[in-house]
Amino acid sequence: MKNKSVDHIHCTACHLRGFLDKHDADKALGRAQAKRDRLAAKRGTGRGIRRESRYFRCSQGLFHLTATPRKDVSQ
Ligand SMILES: [Zn+2]
């Protein structure tokens, strides 16, 4: 059984899409970035477009995508 979409569950603590493991988060990150890049190409600029660059593990043990650089994470 092959499922093309990345499985995710809703994280009730963060109100974000959460991924159960790094592998899924990594796949989702790649897809999100490809989507942003297509949007940037269409607009002719990448300015003002949020671009997820990494994922982090939250208190619920789920992985979330974020555009925030690691050094700026304070919450
Ligand atoms: Zn979370």
N, CA, C, O and the ligand as a Tripos MOL2 file, in Angstrom:
@<TRIPOS>MOLECULE
protein
  301   299    76     0     0
PROTEIN
NO_CHARGES

@<TRIPOS>ATOM
      1 N           0.8490   -1.2040    0.0000 N.3       1 MET1
      2 CA          0.0000    0.0000    0.0000 C.3       1 MET1
      3 C           0.8770    1.2440    0.0000 C.2       1 MET1
      4 O           1.6640    1.4720    0.9190 O.2       1 MET1
      5 N           0.7260    2.0290   -1.0340 N.am      2 LYS2
      6 CA          1.5450    3.2330   -1.1040 C.3       2 LYS2
      7 C           0.6710    4.4860   -1.0680 C.2       2 LYS2
      8 O          -0.2930    4.6390   -1.8180 O.2       2 LYS2
      9 N           1.0510    5.3410   -0.1830 N.am      3 ASN3
     10 CA          0.3200    6.5940   -0.0290 C.3       3 ASN3
     11 C           1.2600    7.7440   -0.3770 C.2       3 ASN3
     12 O           2.2990    7.9330    0.2540 O.2       3 ASN3
     13 N           0.8760    8.4910   -1.3760 N.am      4 LYS4
     14 CA          1.7580    9.5660   -1.8440 C.3       4 LYS4
     15 C           1.8250   10.7500   -0.8790 C.2       4 LYS4
     16 O           2.8620   11.4010   -0.7510 O.2       4 LYS4
     17 N           0.7170   11.0180   -0.2100 N.am      5 SER5
     18 CA          0.7110   12.1530    0.6900 C.3       5 SER5
     19 C           1.4040   11.7840    2.0000 C.2       5 SER5
     20 O           1.4260   10.6240    2.4100 O.2       5 SER5
     21 N           1.9600   12.7920    2.6350 N.am      6 VAL6
     22 CA          2.6460   12.5680    3.8980 C.3       6 VAL6
     23 C           1.6260   12.5430    5.0230 C.2       6 VAL6
     24 O           0.8050   13.4490    5.1620 O.2       6 VAL6
     25 N           1.6940   11.5060    5.8060 N.am      7 ASP7
     26 CA          0.7640   11.4100    6.9260 C.3       7 ASP7
     27 C           1.0740   12.4710    7.9740 C.2       7 ASP7
     28 O           2.2290   12.6870    8.3400 O.2       7 ASP7
     29 N           0.0450   13.1120    8.4370 N.am      8 HIS8
     30 CA          0.2660   14.0520    9.5320 C.3       8 HIS8
     31 C          -0.9540   14.0550   10.4410 C.2       8 HIS8
     32 O          -2.0540   13.6860   10.0300 O.2       8 HIS8
     33 N          -0.7490   14.4640   11.6410 N.am      9 ILE9
     34 CA         -1.8620   14.5700   12.5710 C.3       9 ILE9
     35 C          -1.8730   15.9760   13.1420 C.2       9 ILE9
     36 O          -0.8540   16.6650   13.1670 O.2       9 ILE9
     37 N          -3.0340   16.3800   13.5940 N.am     10 HIS10
     38 CA         -3.1380   17.7300   14.1320 C.3      10 HIS10
     39 C          -2.6360   17.7640   15.5680 C.2      10 HIS10
     40 O          -3.0730   16.9810   16.4110 O.2      10 HIS10
     41 N          -1.7170   18.6760   15.8320 N.am     11 CYS11
     42 CA         -1.1830   18.8130   17.1810 C.3      11 CYS11
     43 C          -2.0750   19.7840   17.9530 C.2      11 CYS11
     44 O          -2.2080   20.9510   17.5850 O.2      11 CYS11
     45 N          -2.6740   19.2900   19.0130 N.am     12 THR12
     46 CA         -3.6090   20.1270   19.7620 C.3      12 THR12
     47 C          -2.8840   21.1800   20.5950 C.2      12 THR12
     48 O          -3.4770   22.1920   20.9650 O.2      12 THR12
     49 N          -1.6170   20.9510   20.8890 N.am     13 ALA13
     50 CA         -0.8510   21.9050   21.6880 C.3      13 ALA13
     51 C          -0.3930   23.0950   20.8490 C.2      13 ALA13
     52 O          -0.4110   24.2310   21.3220 O.2      13 ALA13
     53 N           0.0140   22.8400   19.6130 N.am     14 CYS14
     54 CA          0.5850   23.8880   18.7590 C.3      14 CYS14
     55 C          -0.4040   24.3890   17.7060 C.2      14 CYS14
     56 O          -0.1920   25.4430   17.1050 O.2      14 CYS14
     57 N          -1.4660   23.6470   17.4870 N.am     15 HIS15
     58 CA         -2.4090   23.9550   16.4180 C.3      15 HIS15
     59 C          -1.6930   24.0030   15.0710 C.2      15 HIS15
     60 O          -1.9190   24.8870   14.2450 O.2      15 HIS15
     61 N          -0.8370   23.0320   14.8900 N.am     16 LEU16
     62 CA         -0.0830   22.9060   13.6530 C.3      16 LEU16
     63 C          -0.1780   21.4710   13.1640 C.2      16 LEU16
     64 O          -0.5520   20.5630   13.9070 O.2      16 LEU16
     65 N           0.1710   21.2890   11.8940 N.am     17 ARG17
     66 CA          0.3000   19.9340   11.3900 C.3      17 ARG17
     67 C           1.5080   19.2990   12.0590 C.2      17 ARG17
     68 O           2.5960   19.8750   12.0680 O.2      17 ARG17
     69 N           1.3200   18.1360   12.6080 N.am     18 GLY18
     70 CA          2.4260   17.4690   13.2650 C.3      18 GLY18
     71 C           2.7670   16.1690   12.5600 C.2      18 GLY18
     72 O           1.8890   15.4750   12.0480 O.2      18 GLY18
     73 N           4.0470   15.8520   12.5390 N.am     19 PHE19
     74 CA          4.4960   14.6110   11.9170 C.3      19 PHE19
     75 C           5.0920   13.6980   12.9760 C.2      19 PHE19
     76 O           5.7620   14.1410   13.9090 O.2      19 PHE19
     77 N           4.8300   12.4290   12.8040 N.am     20 LEU20
     78 CA          5.2010   11.4650   13.8340 C.3      20 LEU20
     79 C           6.6880   11.1610   13.8830 C.2      20 LEU20
     80 O           7.2160   10.8120   14.9390 O.2      20 LEU20
     81 N           7.3590   11.2900   12.7650 N.am     21 ASP21
     82 CA          8.8040   11.0630   12.7980 C.3      21 ASP21
     83 C           9.5380   11.9970   11.8400 C.2      21 ASP21
     84 O           8.9300   12.6550   10.9960 O.2      21 ASP21
     85 N          10.8420   12.0350   11.9910 N.am     22 LYS22
     86 CA         11.6760   12.9460   11.2110 C.3      22 LYS22
     87 C          11.5640   12.6780    9.7160 C.2      22 LYS22
     88 O          11.6290   13.5920    8.8940 O.2      22 LYS22
     89 N          11.3970   11.4160    9.3890 N.am     23 HIS23
     90 CA         11.3230   11.0430    7.9810 C.3      23 HIS23
     91 C          10.1270   11.7210    7.3090 C.2      23 HIS23
     92 O          10.2470   12.2760    6.2170 O.2      23 HIS23
     93 N           8.9780   11.6690    7.9760 N.am     24 ASP24
     94 CA          7.7760   12.3070    7.4390 C.3      24 ASP24
     95 C           7.9220   13.8250    7.4170 C.2      24 ASP24
     96 O           7.5000   14.4850    6.4680 O.2      24 ASP24
     97 N           8.5250   14.3700    8.4730 N.am     25 ALA25
     98 CA          8.7250   15.8140    8.5410 C.3      25 ALA25
     99 C           9.6440   16.2720    7.4120 C.2      25 ALA25
    100 O           9.4330   17.3190    6.8010 O.2      25 ALA25
    101 N          10.6550   15.4730    7.1540 N.am     26 ASP26
    102 CA         11.6080   15.7720    6.0980 C.3      26 ASP26
    103 C          10.9400   15.7850    4.7280 C.2      26 ASP26
    104 O          11.1920   16.6660    3.9060 O.2      26 ASP26
    105 N          10.0910   14.8010    4.5020 N.am     27 LYS27
    106 CA          9.3610   14.7210    3.2300 C.3      27 LYS27
    107 C           8.4480   15.9250    3.0740 C.2      27 LYS27
    108 O           8.3920   16.5480    2.0150 O.2      27 LYS27
    109 N           7.7290   16.2430    4.1550 N.am     28 ALA28
    110 CA          6.7950   17.3640    4.1240 C.3      28 ALA28
    111 C           7.5280   18.6750    3.9090 C.2      28 ALA28
    112 O           7.0310   19.5730    3.2290 O.2      28 ALA28
    113 N           8.7070   18.7790    4.4900 N.am     29 LEU29
    114 CA          9.5150   19.9830    4.3390 C.3      29 LEU29
    115 C           9.9180   20.1710    2.8770 C.2      29 LEU29
    116 O           9.8570   21.2790    2.3430 O.2      29 LEU29
    117 N          10.3250   19.0930    2.2460 N.am     30 GLY30
    118 CA         10.7090   19.1440    0.8370 C.3      30 GLY30
    119 C           9.5550   19.5710   -0.0400 C.2      30 GLY30
    120 O           9.7190   20.3560   -0.9740 O.2      30 GLY30
    121 N           8.3770   19.0400    0.2750 N.am     31 ARG31
    122 CA          7.1890   19.3840   -0.5090 C.3      31 ARG31
    123 C           6.8070   20.8410   -0.2890 C.2      31 ARG31
    124 O           6.4420   21.5400   -1.2340 O.2      31 ARG31
    125 N           6.8910   21.3000    0.9580 N.am     32 ALA32
    126 CA          6.5430   22.6820    1.2780 C.3      32 ALA32
    127 C           7.4790   23.6440    0.5690 C.2      32 ALA32
    128 O           7.0530   24.6780    0.0530 O.2      32 ALA32
    129 N           8.7690   23.2920    0.5480 N.am     33 GLN33
    130 CA          9.7520   24.1600   -0.0910 C.3      33 GLN33
    131 C           9.5390   24.2090   -1.6010 C.2      33 GLN33
    132 O           9.6840   25.2640   -2.2180 O.2      33 GLN33
    133 N           9.1970   23.0760   -2.1890 N.am     34 ALA34
    134 CA          8.9390   23.0290   -3.6260 C.3      34 ALA34
    135 C           7.7490   23.9100   -3.9760 C.2      34 ALA34
    136 O           7.7290   24.5730   -5.0130 O.2      34 ALA34
    137 N           6.7590   23.9030   -3.0890 N.am     35 LYS35
    138 CA          5.5580   24.7010   -3.2990 C.3      35 LYS35
    139 C           5.8900   26.1880   -3.2260 C.2      35 LYS35
    140 O           5.4320   26.9750   -4.0540 O.2      35 LYS35
    141 N           6.6920   26.5690   -2.2280 N.am     36 ARG36
    142 CA          7.0880   27.9810   -2.0810 C.3      36 ARG36
    143 C           7.9060   28.4190   -3.2910 C.2      36 ARG36
    144 O           7.7460   29.5260   -3.8050 O.2      36 ARG36
    145 N           8.7840   27.5260   -3.7300 N.am     37 ASP37
    146 CA          9.6520   27.8860   -4.8540 C.3      37 ASP37
    147 C           8.8460   28.0980   -6.1300 C.2      37 ASP37
    148 O           9.1560   28.9780   -6.9320 O.2      37 ASP37
    149 N           7.8080   27.2810   -6.3090 N.am     38 ARG38
    150 CA          6.9480   27.4540   -7.4870 C.3      38 ARG38
    151 C           6.2280   28.7880   -7.4070 C.2      38 ARG38
    152 O           6.0970   29.4950   -8.4060 O.2      38 ARG38
    153 N           5.7610   29.1300   -6.2020 N.am     39 LEU39
    154 CA          5.0540   30.3890   -5.9830 C.3      39 LEU39
    155 C           5.9930   31.5640   -6.2380 C.2      39 LEU39
    156 O           5.6040   32.5540   -6.8570 O.2      39 LEU39
    157 N           7.2220   31.4500   -5.7600 N.am     40 ALA40
    158 CA          8.2150   32.5100   -5.9440 C.3      40 ALA40
    159 C           8.5270   32.7010   -7.4290 C.2      40 ALA40
    160 O           8.6890   33.8280   -7.8970 O.2      40 ALA40
    161 N           8.6090   31.6020   -8.1550 N.am     41 ALA41
    162 CA          8.9110   31.6550   -9.5810 C.3      41 ALA41
    163 C           7.7720   32.3460  -10.3350 C.2      41 ALA41
    164 O           8.0050   33.0990  -11.2800 O.2      41 ALA41
    165 N           6.5510   32.0810   -9.9040 N.am     42 LYS42
    166 CA          5.3780   32.6640  -10.5380 C.3      42 LYS42
    167 C           5.3370   34.1730  -10.2970 C.2      42 LYS42
    168 O           4.9780   34.9480  -11.1840 O.2      42 LYS42
    169 N           5.7060   34.5690   -9.0970 N.am     43 ARG43
    170 CA          5.6960   35.9920   -8.7550 C.3      43 ARG43
    171 C           6.9260   36.7180   -9.2690 C.2      43 ARG43
    172 O           6.9220   37.9380   -9.4330 O.2      43 ARG43
    173 N           7.9830   35.9490   -9.5220 N.am     44 GLY44
    174 CA          9.2200   36.5510   -9.9630 C.3      44 GLY44
    175 C          10.0870   36.9980   -8.8000 C.2      44 GLY44
    176 O          11.1670   37.5550   -8.9970 O.2      44 GLY44
    177 N           9.6090   36.7530   -7.5880 N.am     45 THR45
    178 CA         10.3940   37.0920   -6.4090 C.3      45 THR45
    179 C          10.0320   36.1730   -5.2610 C.2      45 THR45
    180 O           8.8910   35.7260   -5.1390 O.2      45 THR45
    181 N          11.0190   35.8970   -4.4210 N.am     46 GLY46
    182 CA         10.7650   35.0680   -3.2600 C.3      46 GLY46
    183 C          10.4810   35.9050   -2.0280 C.2      46 GLY46
    184 O          10.2900   35.3910   -0.9260 O.2      46 GLY46
    185 N          10.4610   37.2060   -2.2480 N.am     47 ARG47
    186 CA         10.2680   38.1180   -1.1270 C.3      47 ARG47
    187 C           8.8660   38.0070   -0.5420 C.2      47 ARG47
    188 O           7.8790   37.9020   -1.2710 O.2      47 ARG47
    189 N           8.7990   38.0300    0.7570 N.am     48 GLY48
    190 CA          7.5080   38.0280    1.4240 C.3      48 GLY48
    191 C           6.8580   36.6720    1.5080 C.2      48 GLY48
    192 O           5.7590   36.5380    2.0470 O.2      48 GLY48
    193 N           7.5250   35.6630    0.9800 N.am     49 ILE49
    194 CA          6.9640   34.3230    1.0570 C.3      49 ILE49
    195 C           7.6160   33.5620    2.2040 C.2      49 ILE49
    196 O           8.8370   33.4160    2.2730 O.2      49 ILE49
    197 N           6.7770   33.0920    3.0820 N.am     50 ARG50
    198 CA          7.2670   32.2920    4.1910 C.3      50 ARG50
    199 C           7.8160   30.9950    3.6330 C.2      50 ARG50
    200 O           7.1450   30.3040    2.8670 O.2      50 ARG50
    201 N           9.0140   30.6720    4.0110 N.am     51 ARG51
    202 CA          9.6130   29.4440    3.4850 C.3      51 ARG51
    203 C          10.0950   28.5740    4.6430 C.2      51 ARG51
    204 O          11.0570   28.9020    5.3380 O.2      51 ARG51
    205 N           9.4140   27.4830    4.8220 N.am     52 GLU52
    206 CA          9.8180   26.5730    5.8800 C.3      52 GLU52
    207 C          11.2180   26.0540    5.5990 C.2      52 GLU52
    208 O          11.4860   25.5390    4.5130 O.2      52 GLU52
    209 N          12.0900   26.1830    6.5510 N.am     53 SER53
    210 CA         13.4720   25.7950    6.3180 C.3      53 SER53
    211 C          13.9160   24.6370    7.2060 C.2      53 SER53
    212 O          14.9730   24.0470    6.9840 O.2      53 SER53
    213 N          13.1150   24.3190    8.1970 N.am     54 ARG54
    214 CA         13.5100   23.2340    9.0870 C.3      54 ARG54
    215 C          12.2990   22.7360    9.8470 C.2      54 ARG54
    216 O          11.1910   23.2440    9.6780 O.2      54 ARG54
    217 N          12.5190   21.7500   10.6760 N.am     55 TYR55
    218 CA         11.4450   21.2850   11.5390 C.3      55 TYR55
    219 C          11.9730   21.1550   12.9600 C.2      55 TYR55
    220 O          13.1800   21.0550   13.1830 O.2      55 TYR55
    221 N          11.0790   21.1590   13.8850 N.am     56 PHE56
    222 CA         11.4850   21.0370   15.2850 C.3      56 PHE56
    223 C          10.5490   20.0730   15.9880 C.2      56 PHE56
    224 O           9.4580   19.7770   15.5000 O.2      56 PHE56
    225 N          10.9770   19.5970   17.1130 N.am     57 ARG57
    226 CA         10.1510   18.6710   17.8750 C.3      57 ARG57
    227 C           9.5090   19.4290   19.0250 C.2      57 ARG57
    228 O          10.1920   20.1070   19.7930 O.2      57 ARG57
    229 N           8.2080   19.3120   19.1380 N.am     58 CYS58
    230 CA          7.4970   20.0560   20.1670 C.3      58 CYS58
    231 C           7.3140   19.2080   21.4200 C.2      58 CYS58
    232 O           7.7550   18.0610   21.4950 O.2      58 CYS58
    233 N           6.6540   19.8090   22.3890 N.am     59 SER59
    234 CA          6.4790   19.1490   23.6860 C.3      59 SER59
    235 C           5.6310   17.8840   23.5890 C.2      59 SER59
    236 O           5.6660   17.0310   24.4760 O.2      59 SER59
    237 N           4.8700   17.7760   22.4990 N.am     60 GLN60
    238 CA          4.0310   16.5980   22.3170 C.3      60 GLN60
    239 C           4.7820   15.4600   21.6240 C.2      60 GLN60
    240 O           4.2370   14.3780   21.4070 O.2      60 GLN60
    241 N           6.0360   15.7290   21.2850 N.am     61 GLY61
    242 CA          6.8360   14.7100   20.6270 C.3      61 GLY61
    243 C           6.5770   14.6380   19.1360 C.2      61 GLY61
    244 O           6.9570   13.6720   18.4740 O.2      61 GLY61
    245 N           5.9220   15.6720   18.6090 N.am     62 LEU62
    246 CA          5.6360   15.7240   17.1730 C.3      62 LEU62
    247 C           6.6060   16.6820   16.4970 C.2      62 LEU62
    248 O           7.1850   17.5670   17.1260 O.2      62 LEU62
    249 N           6.7600   16.4760   15.2040 N.am     63 PHE63
    250 CA          7.6300   17.3650   14.4360 C.3      63 PHE63
    251 C           6.7840   18.3540   13.6540 C.2      63 PHE63
    252 O           5.8010   17.9810   13.0130 O.2      63 PHE63
    253 N           7.1790   19.6190   13.7150 N.am     64 HIS64
    254 CA          6.4740   20.6720   12.9890 C.3      64 HIS64
    255 C           7.4460   21.3960   12.0730 C.2      64 HIS64
    256 O           8.6290   21.5500   12.3790 O.2      64 HIS64
    257 N           6.9070   21.8400   10.9290 N.am     65 LEU65
    258 CA          7.7300   22.6470   10.0330 C.3      65 LEU65
    259 C           7.6960   24.0910   10.5120 C.2      65 LEU65
    260 O           6.6880   24.5560   11.0440 O.2      65 LEU65
    261 N           8.7960   24.7860   10.3220 N.am     66 THR66
    262 CA          8.8210   26.1910   10.7030 C.3      66 THR66
    263 C           9.7500   26.9760    9.7900 C.2      66 THR66
    264 O          10.7120   26.4360    9.2430 O.2      66 THR66
    265 N           9.4460   28.2570    9.6340 N.am     67 ALA67
    266 CA         10.2970   29.1260    8.8230 C.3      67 ALA67
    267 C          11.2340   29.9190    9.7180 C.2      67 ALA67
    268 O          12.0830   30.6690    9.2350 O.2      67 ALA67
    269 N          11.0760   29.7500   11.0130 N.am     68 THR68
    270 CA         11.8740   30.5080   11.9610 C.3      68 THR68
    271 C          13.2580   29.8920   12.1390 C.2      68 THR68
    272 O          13.3820   28.6970   12.4100 O.2      68 THR68
    273 N          14.2960   30.7090   11.9860 N.am     69 PRO69
    274 CA         15.6540   30.1850   12.2190 C.3      69 PRO69
    275 C          15.7950   29.7210   13.6620 C.2      69 PRO69
    276 O          15.1790   30.2720   14.5740 O.2      69 PRO69
    277 N          16.6060   28.7100   13.8450 N.am     70 ARG70
    278 CA         16.7370   28.1010   15.1660 C.3      70 ARG70
    279 C          17.1070   29.1160   16.2500 C.2      70 ARG70
    280 O          16.5950   29.0480   17.3670 O.2      70 ARG70
    281 N          17.9950   30.0540   15.9200 N.am     71 LYS71
    282 CA         18.4780   30.9960   16.9390 C.3      71 LYS71
    283 C          17.3920   31.9480   17.4150 C.2      71 LYS71
    284 O          17.5150   32.5410   18.4870 O.2      71 LYS71
    285 N          16.3270   32.1020   16.6290 N.am     72 ASP72
    286 CA         15.2590   33.0280   16.9940 C.3      72 ASP72
    287 C          14.1270   32.3610   17.7650 C.2      72 ASP72
    288 O          13.1960   33.0330   18.2090 O.2      72 ASP72
    289 N          14.2020   31.0680   17.9210 N.am     73 VAL73
    290 CA         13.1400   30.3750   18.6320 C.3      73 VAL73
    291 C          13.2610   30.6360   20.1310 C.2      73 VAL73
    292 O          14.2510   30.2730   20.7670 O.2      73 VAL73
    293 N          12.2400   31.2670   20.6690 N.am     74 SER74
    294 CA         12.2970   31.5830   22.0900 C.3      74 SER74
    295 C          11.0830   31.0480   22.8420 C.2      74 SER74
    296 O          11.0080   31.1540   24.0660 O.2      74 SER74
    297 N          10.1400   30.4770   22.1100 N.am     75 GLN75
    298 CA          8.9430   30.0000   22.7950 C.3      75 GLN75
    299 C           8.8220   28.4880   22.7330 C.2      75 GLN75
    300 O           7.8660   27.9230   23.2630 O.2      75 GLN75
    301 ZN          3.1040   20.4730   18.5370 Zn       76 ZN76
@<TRIPOS>BOND
     1     1     2 1
     2     2     3 1
     3     3     4 2
     4     3     5 am
     5     5     6 1
     6     6     7 1
     7     7     8 2
     8     7     9 am
     9     9    10 1
    10    10    11 1
    11    11    12 2
    12    11    13 am
    13    13    14 1
    14    14    15 1
    15    15    16 2
    16    15    17 am
    17    17    18 1
    18    18    19 1
    19    19    20 2
    20    19    21 am
    21    21    22 1
    22    22    23 1
    23    23    24 2
    24    23    25 am
    25    25    26 1
    26    26    27 1
    27    27    28 2
    28    27    29 am
    29    29    30 1
    30    30    31 1
    31    31    32 2
    32    31    33 am
    33    33    34 1
    34    34    35 1
    35    35    36 2
    36    35    37 am
    37    37    38 1
    38    38    39 1
    39    39    40 2
    40    39    41 am
    41    41    42 1
    42    42    43 1
    43    43    44 2
    44    43    45 am
    45    45    46 1
    46    46    47 1
    47    47    48 2
    48    47    49 am
    49    49    50 1
    50    50    51 1
    51    51    52 2
    52    51    53 am
    53    53    54 1
    54    54    55 1
    55    55    56 2
    56    55    57 am
    57    57    58 1
    58    58    59 1
    59    59    60 2
    60    59    61 am
    61    61    62 1
    62    62    63 1
    63    63    64 2
    64    63    65 am
    65    65    66 1
    66    66    67 1
    67    67    68 2
    68    67    69 am
    69    69    70 1
    70    70    71 1
    71    71    72 2
    72    71    73 am
    73    73    74 1
    74    74    75 1
    75    75    76 2
    76    75    77 am
    77    77    78 1
    78    78    79 1
    79    79    80 2
    80    79    81 am
    81    81    82 1
    82    82    83 1
    83    83    84 2
    84    83    85 am
    85    85    86 1
    86    86    87 1
    87    87    88 2
    88    87    89 am
    89    89    90 1
    90    90    91 1
    91    91    92 2
    92    91    93 am
    93    93    94 1
    94    94    95 1
    95    95    96 2
    96    95    97 am
    97    97    98 1
    98    98    99 1
    99    99   100 2
   100    99   101 am
   101   101   102 1
   102   102   103 1
   103   103   104 2
   104   103   105 am
   105   105   106 1
   106   106   107 1
   107   107   108 2
   108   107   109 am
   109   109   110 1
   110   110   111 1
   111   111   112 2
   112   111   113 am
   113   113   114 1
   114   114   115 1
   115   115   116 2
   116   115   117 am
   117   117   118 1
   118   118   119 1
   119   119   120 2
   120   119   121 am
   121   121   122 1
   122   122   123 1
   123   123   124 2
   124   123   125 am
   125   125   126 1
   126   126   127 1
   127   127   128 2
   128   127   129 am
   129   129   130 1
   130   130   131 1
   131   131   132 2
   132   131   133 am
   133   133   134 1
   134   134   135 1
   135   135   136 2
   136   135   137 am
   137   137   138 1
   138   138   139 1
   139   139   140 2
   140   139   141 am
   141   141   142 1
   142   142   143 1
   143   143   144 2
   144   143   145 am
   145   145   146 1
   146   146   147 1
   147   147   148 2
   148   147   149 am
   149   149   150 1
   150   150   151 1
   151   151   152 2
   152   151   153 am
   153   153   154 1
   154   154   155 1
   155   155   156 2
   156   155   157 am
   157   157   158 1
   158   158   159 1
   159   159   160 2
   160   159   161 am
   161   161   162 1
   162   162   163 1
   163   163   164 2
   164   163   165 am
   165   165   166 1
   166   166   167 1
   167   167   168 2
   168   167   169 am
   169   169   170 1
   170   170   171 1
   171   171   172 2
   172   171   173 am
   173   173   174 1
   174   174   175 1
   175   175   176 2
   176   175   177 am
   177   177   178 1
   178   178   179 1
   179   179   180 2
   180   179   181 am
   181   181   182 1
   182   182   183 1
   183   183   184 2
   184   183   185 am
   185   185   186 1
   186   186   187 1
   187   187   188 2
   188   187   189 am
   189   189   190 1
   190   190   191 1
   191   191   192 2
   192   191   193 am
   193   193   194 1
   194   194   195 1
   195   195   196 2
   196   195   197 am
   197   197   198 1
   198   198   199 1
   199   199   200 2
   200   199   201 am
   201   201   202 1
   202   202   203 1
   203   203   204 2
   204   203   205 am
   205   205   206 1
   206   206   207 1
   207   207   208 2
   208   207   209 am
   209   209   210 1
   210   210   211 1
   211   211   212 2
   212   211   213 am
   213   213   214 1
   214   214   215 1
   215   215   216 2
   216   215   217 am
   217   217   218 1
   218   218   219 1
   219   219   220 2
   220   219   221 am
   221   221   222 1
   222   222   223 1
   223   223   224 2
   224   223   225 am
   225   225   226 1
   226   226   227 1
   227   227   228 2
   228   227   229 am
   229   229   230 1
   230   230   231 1
   231   231   232 2
   232   231   233 am
   233   233   234 1
   234   234   235 1
   235   235   236 2
   236   235   237 am
   237   237   238 1
   238   238   239 1
   239   239   240 2
   240   239   241 am
   241   241   242 1
   242   242   243 1
   243   243   244 2
   244   243   245 am
   245   245   246 1
   246   246   247 1
   247   247   248 2
   248   247   249 am
   249   249   250 1
   250   250   251 1
   251   251   252 2
   252   251   253 am
   253   253   254 1
   254   254   255 1
   255   255   256 2
   256   255   257 am
   257   257   258 1
   258   258   259 1
   259   259   260 2
   260   259   261 am
   261   261   262 1
   262   262   263 1
   263   263   264 2
   264   263   265 am
   265   265   266 1
   266   266   267 1
   267   267   268 2
   268   267   269 am
   269   269   270 1
   270   270   271 1
   271   271   272 2
   272   271   273 am
   273   273   274 1
   274   274   275 1
   275   275   276 2
   276   275   277 am
   277   277   278 1
   278   278   279 1
   279   279   280 2
   280   279   281 am
   281   281   282 1
   282   282   283 1
   283   283   284 2
   284   283   285 am
   285   285   286 1
   286   286   287 1
   287   287   288 2
   288   287   289 am
   289   289   290 1
   290   290   291 1
   291   291   292 2
   292   291   293 am
   293   293   294 1
   294   294   295 1
   295   295   296 2
   296   295   297 am
   297   297   298 1
   298   298   299 1
   299   299   300 2
@<TRIPOS>SUBSTRUCTURE
     1 MET1         2 RESIDUE 1 A MET
     2 LYS2         6 RESIDUE 1 A LYS
     3 ASN3        10 RESIDUE 1 A ASN
     4 LYS4        14 RESIDUE 1 A LYS
     5 SER5        18 RESIDUE 1 A SER
     6 VAL6        22 RESIDUE 1 A VAL
     7 ASP7        26 RESIDUE 1 A ASP
     8 HIS8        30 RESIDUE 1 A HIS
     9 ILE9        34 RESIDUE 1 A ILE
    10 HIS10       38 RESIDUE 1 A HIS
    11 CYS11       42 RESIDUE 1 A CYS
    12 THR12       46 RESIDUE 1 A THR
    13 ALA13       50 RESIDUE 1 A ALA
    14 CYS14       54 RESIDUE 1 A CYS
    15 HIS15       58 RESIDUE 1 A HIS
    16 LEU16       62 RESIDUE 1 A LEU
    17 ARG17       66 RESIDUE 1 A ARG
    18 GLY18       70 RESIDUE 1 A GLY
    19 PHE19       74 RESIDUE 1 A PHE
    20 LEU20       78 RESIDUE 1 A LEU
    21 ASP21       82 RESIDUE 1 A ASP
    22 LYS22       86 RESIDUE 1 A LYS
    23 HIS23       90 RESIDUE 1 A HIS
    24 ASP24       94 RESIDUE 1 A ASP
    25 ALA25       98 RESIDUE 1 A ALA
    26 ASP26      102 RESIDUE 1 A ASP
    27 LYS27      106 RESIDUE 1 A LYS
    28 ALA28      110 RESIDUE 1 A ALA
    29 LEU29      114 RESIDUE 1 A LEU
    30 GLY30      118 RESIDUE 1 A GLY
    31 ARG31      122 RESIDUE 1 A ARG
    32 ALA32      126 RESIDUE 1 A ALA
    33 GLN33      130 RESIDUE 1 A GLN
    34 ALA34      134 RESIDUE 1 A ALA
    35 LYS35      138 RESIDUE 1 A LYS
    36 ARG36      142 RESIDUE 1 A ARG
    37 ASP37      146 RESIDUE 1 A ASP
    38 ARG38      150 RESIDUE 1 A ARG
    39 LEU39      154 RESIDUE 1 A LEU
    40 ALA40      158 RESIDUE 1 A ALA
    41 ALA41      162 RESIDUE 1 A ALA
    42 LYS42      166 RESIDUE 1 A LYS
    43 ARG43      170 RESIDUE 1 A ARG
    44 GLY44      174 RESIDUE 1 A GLY
    45 THR45      178 RESIDUE 1 A THR
    46 GLY46      182 RESIDUE 1 A GLY
    47 ARG47      186 RESIDUE 1 A ARG
    48 GLY48      190 RESIDUE 1 A GLY
    49 ILE49      194 RESIDUE 1 A ILE
    50 ARG50      198 RESIDUE 1 A ARG
    51 ARG51      202 RESIDUE 1 A ARG
    52 GLU52      206 RESIDUE 1 A GLU
    53 SER53      210 RESIDUE 1 A SER
    54 ARG54      214 RESIDUE 1 A ARG
    55 TYR55      218 RESIDUE 1 A TYR
    56 PHE56      222 RESIDUE 1 A PHE
    57 ARG57      226 RESIDUE 1 A ARG
    58 CYS58      230 RESIDUE 1 A CYS
    59 SER59      234 RESIDUE 1 A SER
    60 GLN60      238 RESIDUE 1 A GLN
    61 GLY61      242 RESIDUE 1 A GLY
    62 LEU62      246 RESIDUE 1 A LEU
    63 PHE63      250 RESIDUE 1 A PHE
    64 HIS64      254 RESIDUE 1 A HIS
    65 LEU65      258 RESIDUE 1 A LEU
    66 THR66      262 RESIDUE 1 A THR
    67 ALA67      266 RESIDUE 1 A ALA
    68 THR68      270 RESIDUE 1 A THR
    69 PRO69      274 RESIDUE 1 A PRO
    70 ARG70      278 RESIDUE 1 A ARG
    71 LYS71      282 RESIDUE 1 A LYS
    72 ASP72      286 RESIDUE 1 A ASP
    73 VAL73      290 RESIDUE 1 A VAL
    74 SER74      294 RESIDUE 1 A SER
    75 GLN75      298 RESIDUE 1 A GLN
    76 ZN76       301 GROUP 0 **** ****
